[in-house]
């Protein structure tokens, strides 16, 4: 799944590096696919972050209600259990709105600090899980021998041949075994994993307000490549090392945990390793991480809504006019409207908390799949447009600007058009079979099935609404010679003006950031080299 996401992100990074525009996720489809598609993606993209903010705050409200009780160890945050979740949601909403109304420079510094803390924490988790898997167990540990790779062997391992079907309330209905159960287990894991990867496109969505990104194409390349590194190195290693310590058959991982926090494989690992106090710290940091993600969701959704207002695509003029207003560079009203997504957090007070989280996750998953399919398709059109522009260029300077092999071309990924096709097809397959778990229930869970595919007709309706509105503004008549169905014709500009190129050094070579070149090449163990290696690692991780 990570390879699919990185394939899409590489294409987005290349387009953004060459054309640093405002709201690239909606502008590029508008230019290279169709204006109606750009309009639809803009609203769906806003919807993704709007709902994600609510989903994150539901997670925050339920992470506070931390309880871990496996019969041997009991941990609980009593104050979280005693206080109603609505109180936490209300208090955090005030804090979130206040932070998002800060000047962008201050908010950006906070986000940078938050990001650095989370990267350090992930590295800490990887090292901790690795250490727990190889050291001698503590006296109060749940096991009495070094684990090593024990849980990678049968009957645990990744490819379990058992798939459990749960009903609406989370109760077990039936068990599917054999190759079918094995396939369903792997497939549903793909869908769940995709939800963990959404939002990696933020580096492009926030580029308009970043002086570093908007004035240096090399930073787009760095941002895009860092995504691949974080996916492969940090996320993958964190899961792999945790799988050394906790078996996949653990009941808390299979729907029997007493709280949301107790479902964490890392919390289970430290408790069973005889470090129960560390579980409180881990749960607290997970709470902090979910809260900062919710803050970021409000930021991105407010900027998307502001961009839609600038293009007069937010409805009546009296609404659009107010959404366009800014104070000290902050679209205040867009922030307030986007913050309303946190009101979804009050859903956690009624019904099944797991059901609420599942519905929000499903809405976001299907919406992001549609967005990523569109971005991959946009890149394929962009690739063809770029080649045509290079062949039809009037001057050598124009041809060089559109030449992917030129040293001044900001960023390219080798075989990117194949990667874009792979990412598009991969997302389409996940999209098509996203609702399989609901069909396995008896009776079929209609609400979950609808949630798994509802964005597709909404996407089509948005495109048709844009077409109809534009056709109506022209008086309901096609231009002479266009025909009755001319209003459905693709409208795109293929605009490649104002491209950005990479600066070259005095020797005619591009100035590369993050390149590994030791200052003292003769010997490695010098202070300058070690200092450089430390800075180089931090540049690629931060």
C-alpha positions in Angstrom: 0.0 0.0 0.0 2.9 2.3 0.8 4.3 1.9 -2.8 0.9 3.0 -4.2 0.8 6.1 -2.1 4.4 7.1 -2.8 3.8 6.6 -6.5 1.0 9.1 -6.4 2.9 11.5 -4.2 6.0 11.5 -6.5 3.8 12.6 -9.4 2.2 15.3 -7.3 5.7 16.5 -6.1 7.0 16.7 -9.7 4.0 18.8 -10.8 4.2 21.1 -7.8 7.9 21.6 -8.1 7.5 22.7 -11.8 4.3 24.7 -11.2 4.1 26.0 -7.6 0.5 27.1 -7.6 -2.1 27.7 -4.9 -4.1 24.6 -3.9 -2.3 22.2 -6.3 -4.7 19.3 -5.5 -7.5 21.1 -7.2 -5.6 23.3 -9.6 -3.8 20.6 -11.4 -7.0 18.5 -12.2 -8.6 21.8 -13.3 -5.7 22.5 -15.7 -5.0 19.1 -17.2 -8.2 17.1 -16.7 -11.3 19.2 -16.6 -12.5 22.3 -14.8 -15.4 20.4 -13.4 -13.1 17.7 -12.0 -11.1 20.4 -10.3 -14.2 21.9 -8.8 -15.3 18.4 -7.5 -11.9 17.5 -6.2 -11.7 20.8 -4.3 -14.9 20.2 -2.4 -14.1 16.5 -1.8 -10.6 17.4 -0.6 -12.0 19.9 1.8 -14.5 17.3 3.0 -11.7 14.8 3.7 -9.9 17.2 6.0 -13.2 18.5 7.5 -14.3 15.0 8.5 -10.7 13.9 9.5 -10.7 16.7 12.0 -13.8 15.3 13.6 -12.4 11.7 13.4 -9.2 12.8 15.2 -11.1 14.5 18.0 -13.3 11.4 18.5 -10.0 9.5 18.8 -8.7 12.1 21.3 -11.9 12.0 23.4 -11.7 8.2 23.6 -7.9 8.1 24.1 -8.5 10.1 27.3 -10.8 7.3 28.6 -7.8 5.0 28.8 -8.4 1.6 30.5 -6.1 -1.4 30.2 -7.3 -4.6 32.0 -6.2 -8.0 30.9 -6.8 -9.8 34.2 -3.1 -9.4 35.3 -2.5 -5.6 34.9 -5.0 -2.8 35.3 -4.3 0.7 34.2 -6.8 3.5 34.0 -7.0 7.3 33.7 -9.7 7.9 36.2 -10.2 11.6 35.4 -10.8 10.7 31.8 -13.5 8.1 32.8 -15.2 10.5 35.2 -15.5 13.5 32.9 -17.9 13.4 30.0 -16.2 13.4 26.6 -18.2 16.4 25.5 -16.2 18.5 28.0 -12.9 17.4 26.5 -14.2 18.1 23.0 -15.4 21.6 23.9 -12.1 22.5 25.7 -9.9 21.2 22.9 -12.1 23.0 20.3 -11.4 26.3 21.9 -7.6 25.6 22.0 -7.6 24.4 18.3 -9.4 27.5 17.0 -7.1 29.8 19.0 -4.0 28.1 17.6 -5.3 28.2 14.0 -6.1 31.9 14.3 -2.4 32.7 15.1 -0.3 34.3 12.4 0.9 31.7 9.9 4.5 32.1 10.9 3.9 31.3 14.5 1.6 28.4 13.7 4.2 27.0 11.2 6.9 27.1 14.0 4.5 25.1 16.3 3.8 22.5 13.5 7.6 22.2 12.9 8.2 21.5 16.6 5.2 19.0 16.8 6.5 17.2 13.7 10.1 16.9 15.1 8.7 15.5 18.4 6.6 12.9 16.6 9.6 11.8 14.5 11.7 11.4 17.6 8.9 9.5 19.2 8.6 7.0 16.3 12.4 6.4 16.3 12.1 5.8 20.1 9.3 3.3 19.5 11.4 1.4 16.9 14.4 1.2 19.2 12.2 0.2 22.2 10.4 -2.6 20.3 13.7 -3.9 19.0 15.3 -3.9 22.5 12.3 -5.7 24.0 12.5 -8.4 21.4 16.2 -9.2 22.1 16.7 -8.6 25.9 16.2 -11.1 28.7 12.6 -10.7 30.0 12.1 -8.7 33.3 10.8 -10.6 36.3 7.3 -9.2 36.0 7.1 -9.8 32.2 4.4 -12.0 30.8 6.9 -14.2 29.1 10.1 -15.9 30.4 12.3 -16.3 27.3 13.7 -14.0 24.7 11.1 -13.5 22.0 13.2 -12.9 18.9 11.1 -13.7 15.8 8.9 -16.1 17.6 5.7 -14.4 16.6 6.6 -14.5 12.9 6.2 -18.3 13.0 3.1 -20.4 12.8 0.4 -20.1 14.1 1.0 -16.4 14.3 2.8 -14.7 11.4 1.4 -12.3 8.8 -0.6 -14.6 6.6 -3.2 -15.9 9.1 -5.8 -18.2 7.5 -8.6 -17.0 9.8 -10.9 -14.0 9.1 -13.6 -13.0 11.6 -16.8 -11.3 10.5 -18.2 -8.9 13.0 -21.7 -7.3 13.1 -22.7 -3.7 13.6 -22.1 -3.8 17.3 -18.7 -5.5 16.9 -19.9 -9.0 18.0 -18.4 -12.0 16.3 -20.8 -13.5 13.6 -18.7 -16.2 11.9 -15.2 -17.2 11.0 -13.9 -17.8 7.5 -10.9 -20.1 7.3 -8.6 -21.4 4.6 -7.2 -19.5 1.6 -10.4 -17.4 1.5 -9.9 -16.2 5.1 -6.3 -15.6 4.4 -7.0 -13.4 1.4 -9.8 -11.5 3.2 -7.5 -10.8 6.2 -4.8 -9.4 3.9 -7.2 -7.4 1.8 -9.0 -5.7 4.7 -5.6 -4.9 6.1 -4.8 -3.0 2.9 -7.9 -0.9 3.3 -7.2 -0.2 7.0 -3.5 0.7 6.2 -4.6 3.2 3.5 -6.4 5.2 6.1 -3.1 5.5 8.0 -1.4 7.0 5.0 -3.9 9.7 4.0 -2.8 13.3 4.4 0.7 12.8 3.1 0.0 15.4 0.4 0.1 18.2 2.9 3.5 19.3 1.7 1.8 20.4 -1.6 -1.3 21.8 0.0 0.7 24.1 2.3 3.3 25.2 -0.3 1.6 28.5 -1.0 2.2 29.8 2.5 5.8 28.4 2.8 8.5 30.8 1.7 11.0 27.9 1.7 8.9 25.8 -0.7 7.6 28.5 -2.9 11.1 30.0 -3.6 13.2 26.8 -4.0 12.2 23.9 -6.2 14.9 21.8 -4.6 12.8 21.7 -1.4 9.8 20.2 -3.2 12.1 17.3 -4.2 13.3 16.9 -0.6 9.7 17.0 0.7 8.6 14.4 -1.8 11.5 12.0 -1.2 11.1 12.4 2.6 7.6 10.9 2.3 9.1 7.7 0.7 11.7 7.6 3.5 9.2 8.0 6.3 6.9 5.4 4.8 9.6 2.8 4.2 11.9 3.5 7.2 9.8 4.9 10.0 6.2 3.5 9.5 7.3 0.1 8.2 10.0 -0.4 10.9 7.7 0.6 13.7 5.2 -2.1 12.6 7.8 -4.8 12.0 9.6 -4.3 15.3 6.3 -4.3 17.2 5.3 -7.6 15.5 8.4 -9.1 17.2 6.9 -8.5 20.7 3.1 -8.9 20.3 1.3 -11.8 18.5 -1.3 -11.1 15.9 -3.8 -13.3 17.8 -3.7 -11.0 20.9 -7.4 -10.4 21.9 -6.9 -6.7 22.3 -5.8 -6.5 18.7 -8.9 -8.4 17.6 -11.8 -6.4 19.0 -11.7 -7.3 22.7 -9.8 -4.3 24.1 -11.5 -2.4 27.0 -10.6 1.0 25.5 -9.3 2.6 22.4 -5.9 3.1 23.9 -5.6 -0.5 24.9 -5.8 -1.5 21.2 -2.3 0.0 20.6 0.2 -2.7 19.8 2.9 -0.6 21.5 0.9 -0.2 24.7 0.4 -4.0 24.8 4.1 -4.6 24.2 5.3 -2.5 27.1 2.7 -3.8 29.5 3.6 -7.5 28.7 7.3 -6.6 28.9 6.8 -5.6 32.5 6.8 -1.8 32.0 3.2 -0.8 32.8 4.1 2.8 33.8 5.5 3.4 30.3 2.1 2.6 28.9 0.8 5.8 30.4 3.5 7.8 28.6 2.8 6.1 25.3 -1.0 6.7 25.5 -0.3 10.4 26.4 1.8 10.9 23.4 -0.8 9.1 21.2 -3.2 11.7 22.6 -0.9 14.5 21.7 -0.3 13.1 18.2 -4.0 12.8 17.5 -4.6 16.4 18.7 -1.9 17.9 16.5 -3.2 16.0 13.5 -6.6 17.5 14.2 -5.1 21.0 14.4 -3.4 20.4 11.0 -6.7 19.1 9.5 -8.3 22.4 10.4 -5.4 24.4 8.9 -5.5 22.6 5.6 -9.3 22.5 5.3 -9.5 26.2 6.0 -7.0 27.0 3.2 -8.9 24.8 0.8 -12.1 26.5 1.6 -10.5 29.9 1.2 -9.1 29.0 -2.2 -12.6 27.8 -3.3 -14.0 31.2 -2.2 -11.3 33.0 -4.2 -12.6 31.2 -7.2 -16.2 32.0 -6.4 -17.1 28.3 -5.9 -18.6 28.5 -2.5 -22.1 29.5 -3.3 -23.8 32.9 -2.9 -21.7 36.0 -3.0 -22.5 37.1 0.6 -21.0 33.7 1.8 -18.1 33.8 -0.7 -17.2 37.4 0.2 -16.8 36.5 3.9 -14.8 33.4 3.3 -12.3 35.4 1.3 -11.6 37.8 4.1 -8.2 37.5 5.9 -6.7 39.1 9.0 -2.9 39.1 9.2 -2.9 36.5 6.4 -5.3 34.1 8.2 -8.7 33.4 6.6 -10.5 33.7 9.9 -14.0 32.8 8.7 -12.7 29.8 6.7 -11.0 28.6 9.9 -14.2 29.0 11.9 -16.3 27.1 9.3 -13.7 24.3 9.0 -13.5 24.0 12.8 -17.1 22.9 12.8 -15.8 19.4 11.8 -14.9 19.0 15.5 -18.6 18.9 16.3 -18.5 15.4 14.9 -16.6 14.6 18.1 -19.8 14.8 20.1 -20.9 11.6 18.2 -18.6 9.6 20.5 -21.1 10.2 23.3 -23.9 8.2 21.7 -24.0 4.7 20.1 -20.9 2.5 19.6 -17.7 4.5 19.7 -16.1 1.9 17.4 -19.0 2.4 14.9 -18.5 6.1 14.9 -14.8 5.8 14.3 -15.4 3.2 11.5 -17.9 5.4 9.7 -15.6 8.5 9.8 -12.7 6.3 8.6 -14.7 4.9 5.8 -15.8 8.3 4.6 -12.3 9.6 4.6 -10.8 6.5 2.9 -13.2 6.5 0.0 -12.8 10.3 -0.5 -9.1 10.1 -0.5 -9.1 7.2 -2.9 -11.1 9.3 -5.3 -8.6 12.3 -4.8 -5.5 10.1 -5.4 -7.0 8.4 -8.5 -7.6 11.9 -9.9 -4.1 13.1 -9.1 -2.6 10.1 -10.8 -4.7 10.6 -13.8 -3.8 14.3 -13.8 -0.1 13.4 -13.9 -0.6 11.2 -16.9 -2.3 14.1 -18.7 0.4 16.5 -17.4 3.2 14.2 -18.7 1.6 14.2 -22.2 1.1 18.0 -22.2 4.7 18.5 -21.1 6.0 16.5 -24.0 3.8 18.3 -26.5 4.9 21.7 -25.1 8.6 20.6 -25.4 8.1 19.6 -29.0 6.2 22.7 -30.0 8.4 25.2 -28.1 9.4 28.3 -30.1 12.8 28.8 -28.4 15.5 26.6 -26.9 14.9 28.2 -23.5 11.2 27.1 -23.5 12.1 23.6 -24.7 14.6 23.3 -21.8 12.0 24.4 -19.3 9.7 21.6 -20.4 12.5 19.0 -20.8 12.5 16.4 -17.9 16.1 15.5 -18.7 17.4 19.1 -18.5 19.6 19.9 -15.5 17.3 22.9 -14.6 14.1 20.7 -14.4 13.2 20.9 -10.7 12.4 17.3 -9.9 11.5 14.1 -11.6 11.1 10.5 -10.5 12.4 7.8 -12.9 9.6 5.9 -14.6 7.1 8.3 -13.1 4.4 7.8 -15.7 4.5 4.1 -15.0 4.4 4.8 -11.3 1.4 7.1 -11.8 -0.4 4.4 -13.8 0.4 1.9 -11.0 -0.8 4.2 -8.3 -4.1 5.0 -10.2 -4.8 1.3 -10.9 -3.9 0.3 -7.3 -6.2 3.0 -5.8 -9.0 2.0 -8.2 -8.8 -1.7 -7.1 -8.9 -0.7 -3.4 -11.9 1.6 -4.2 -13.8 -1.1 -6.0 -13.5 -3.7 -3.2 -13.6 -1.2 -0.3 -17.1 -2.4 0.8 -16.4 -6.2 0.8 -16.5 -6.5 4.7 -20.1 -5.2 4.8 -21.2 -7.8 2.3 -19.9 -10.6 4.4 -22.2 -9.7 7.3 -25.5 -11.4 7.8 -27.7 -9.5 7.2 -25.7 -7.2 4.9 -24.8 -4.0 6.6 -26.4 -1.5 4.3 -25.1 1.6 6.1 -21.5 0.5 5.9 -21.9 -0.5 2.2 -23.3 2.9 1.4 -20.5 4.6 3.3 -17.9 2.7 1.4 -19.1 4.0 -2.0 -21.1 7.2 -1.3 -18.3 9.5 -2.5 -18.3 8.1 -6.1 -21.8 9.4 -6.9 -21.1 12.6 -5.0 -18.0 13.2 -7.1 -20.1 12.7 -10.3 -22.8 15.0 -9.0 -20.3 17.8 -8.3 -18.9 17.6 -11.9 -22.4 17.7 -13.4 -23.4 20.5 -11.1 -20.4 22.6 -12.3 -21.3 21.8 -15.9 -25.0 22.7 -15.5 -24.2 25.9 -13.7 -21.8 27.1 -16.3 -24.2 26.1 -19.1 -27.0 28.0 -17.3 -24.9 31.1 -17.0 -24.5 31.0 -20.8 -28.3 31.2 -21.1 -28.9 27.5 -21.5 -27.8 27.5 -25.1 -24.8 25.9 -26.7 -22.6 27.9 -29.0 -23.2 27.6 -32.7 -22.0 24.4 -34.1 -21.2 22.8 -30.7 -24.2 20.4 -30.5 -26.6 19.6 -27.8 -24.1 17.8 -25.5 -21.4 20.4 -25.8 -21.9 21.4 -22.2 -20.4 18.0 -21.2 -17.2 18.5 -23.2 -13.9 18.6 -21.3 -12.6 22.0 -20.4 -9.0 22.3 -19.6 -6.3 24.9 -20.2 -3.1 22.8 -20.2 -1.5 25.9 -18.8 2.3 25.5 -18.3 3.2 29.1 -17.9 5.3 30.4 -15.0 7.3 27.2 -14.6 10.0 27.1 -11.9 13.5 25.9 -12.7 16.4 24.8 -10.5 19.4 27.1 -9.9 22.7 25.9 -11.2 26.0 26.5 -9.5 29.1 28.2 -11.0 30.2 24.8 -12.5 26.9 24.4 -14.3 25.7 21.6 -12.1 22.5 21.8 -10.1 22.7 22.8 -6.4 21.6 19.6 -4.6 20.2 19.7 -1.1 20.7 16.7 1.1 23.6 15.2 -0.9 26.0 13.0 1.1 29.4 14.4 0.6 31.9 14.1 3.5 33.9 17.3 4.1 37.0 15.2 5.0 37.0 12.5 2.3 40.2 10.8 3.3 39.1 9.4 6.6 35.6 8.9 8.1 36.2 9.2 11.8 36.7 13.0 12.1 34.6 15.5 14.0 33.6 17.4 10.8 32.5 14.2 9.1 30.5 12.9 12.2 28.9 16.4 12.5 28.0 16.3 8.9 26.5 12.8 9.1 24.4 13.9 12.0 23.1 17.0 10.1 22.5 14.9 7.0 20.4 12.4 8.9 18.4 15.1 10.5 17.8 16.9 7.2 16.3 13.8 5.7 14.2 12.9 8.8 12.8 16.3 9.9 
